[in-house]
């Protein structure tokens, strides 16, 4: 059993298909949506779905305060020992959930990262400028972890690896934060094919880019302090 945490902002058009595909792939789970007061009525749509799906939970926040902080809010109410984070825009294939969970449940890893950069993984319909940013983002953070797809937003882990850890929820790459600060022995990259969103608008902008580089700088500083102690 896993808790799947999904931050949302203006994702109403994707929610129904996402829930259907998740429950088809992973029937025994809880789905925690964290919505930042979406103007398009995403939270109201989720509330309607909750009438037919008892596994769905919703946290509604009064304003848009970022993906990473939304995910950490989801961590607080997740009831299962294994948690998964994924996007709401259908870019992350729910069909990968069973394979990722199998590795975790059989003790093959403490963290499983949905990866575009291992054999069998890849991306489709991804604009060149987003590919360029992804490459630059990986290069600047590469010394922090051996994981190839360190900017992935699709990952699964045992909750115990962040117990007692202070996560700094800025930016949108919470996976990098967990990889850098978490207490774990083994991480595995599971191949996924990332599909650029078909409905809605990308949340990636200048603000999010600057927050990412701020996050990386803080992680380097935290690593330096730990090495000194």
N, C-alpha and C positions, 0 to 999 in steps of 0.2 A: 504494500500500500504506500502511495506517495501523495504528497501535497504539491500541487502544481500552482505556482505563483505567476500571475500574468498582469503586468501593469498596462493600463489602457488610457488613451486620450484620443477621443474621436475615432473609435474603432467599431461603431455600431454595425457597419456593413459586413464586418468579418466575424462577429461573435458567434452567430449560429453555426456556420460551417466549422469554425474552430472547435466549438464544444462537441459537435457531432463526431468530428475526426478524433478528438481526444478520447471520447468515451468508447468509440469503436476500437481504438488501439489499446486503451488502458481503462477498462471498465471500473476497476476498483481503485478509485482515487478521490481526492477532494480537489476542487478547482477554486482557487482564491483569486478573484479579480480585485485589483486595486485601481480605482478610477479617480482621476484628478479633475472631477467636476466637468466632464466633457460637454461642450455646448451642443453636440449632436444627439444627446440623449442616450449615450452608451449605458449609463448606470440604470436608467429606467428599463432599457431593453433587457439588461441582465436580471433585473428584479422580476421581470415577466418569466424569464427562463427558469428562475429559481422555483417557481410554482410547480414545474414539472421535473426538476432535477434537484434532489435534496443534497447532492454532493457539491453544489455551487455555493460559494460564499462571496460576499461583496464588502469591500471597504471603500467608502466614498470620502474623498478628501476635498476640502473647500476650495483648493486652488492647485494649479499645476506647479509642483515643486520638484519634479525630476523623476526619472525612471529608477535610479538607484535607491532613492529614499522610499519610493513606492514598494520596491522589492523588500526592503528591510522591514516595512510595515507588515508585509505578508508573512515574513519569517516569524513575527511575534505571535501569530494566531495559528500557524501551521501545526496540525495535531499529529502528523506522522514523522517518523525518525528520518525518512528520506524526503528531501525537497527537490523540486525541479523549477527552474526559471526559464520562461520562454516568452517570445513576443506575441502580440495579439494580431499581427498583420499577415499571418499565414506564411511568413518567410521561413519559419522553422517547422519542419515536417513532424506532426504528432506521431506519424507512423514509426519514428525512431525511438519513441518512448520505451517500448518493450525491450529493445536491444540494450538501451542505456541502463534500464533498471536491472536487467539480468546480470550485467557486470557488477553493479553495486550489491545486489542481493546475494550473489555468490562469492562476495569478498574479493572480486578482481580489482577493485579500486575504491578509494574513498570519494573521489570526484571523477565524474565522466563529463567531458566537454564535447558538445556537438561541434564537429570540426569540418571546415571546408578544405582544410589543407593537408589531410592525410589521404591515402589511397582509397578511392571510392567516394570521396567528398568533392565538392565543387560549388559553383554558383551559376545561376542563369538569370538573364535579363537584368544584369546589374550594371548601371551606368558607369562609365569610365572614371568619373570624378569620385564616385564612392569607392571604387576599387583602389584609386590612388590614395584616398584618405585612409582606407583600411591598411594599406601597405605601410604608410608613414606611421600610423598609430602602432602597428606591430613592431616596427623597427625601433622606435624610441623606448618601448617597454620591454624589449626582448631580454635584456639582462636580468629582469625581475623573475622570470619563470622559463622553464624549458618547454612549456606548451606552445605549439606552433600557432594555433588559432586563439591567441590570448585575448582577442577582442570579441570573441563569440558571446552572444547573448543567450545562448541555449546551453544550459548545463544542469547537472544533477549531482547532489552530494548528500552525505550523512550529516545531519544537523550538529552532531557532536563536534565536528571539526571547527565550528565557529563559537562553541561555548566559551565564555570568558573573553572573547575577542571583541574589541571595539571596531565596528565598521564605520567608515566615514562616508555617508551616503551622498557624495557629490557626483555630478556627471551622470553617465549612463552605462559605464562598463563595470558593473558590480562583480562580474566574474573575475576580472583582474584583481579586484580587492580581495576576494575570497582566496584566489590562488596565491596571492602574496602574503596574506596574514593568517590563513587557516592552518590548523594543526592536523596534518594528514601525512600518510606514508606514500600513497600511490595515486597518480592521476592517469587516466586513459582518455585518449581522443577517439571519439566514435564518429565515423564518416557520415556527414549529412550533405544534402544538396540544398543550398540556400537559394530561395526564390524571391526575387525582389517583389515588393507588394504590388498587388493588382488593383486594390481598392484603397481609397484614402490617400493621405499625403504623408510623406516621410517627415519624421520629427527632427531629423538631423539638420542642424544649422550652425551658424557661427558661435552662438552661445554654447551649444553642446560641445563643439570642437574645443573651445577654450577651456571648458570645464574638464574635458578629458585630459588635456595637457597639465592642468592644475592637479588633477588626481594623480597622474603619473609622478609629478614632482614631489607630491606629499608621500607617495609610496617609497620613492627613493630615499627621502629624508627619514622615514620610519625605519627602513632597512638599515640605514647608517647608524641610527640610535641603537637598534637591537644588536648590531655587531660590536658596538662599543661596550655594551653592558655585559 
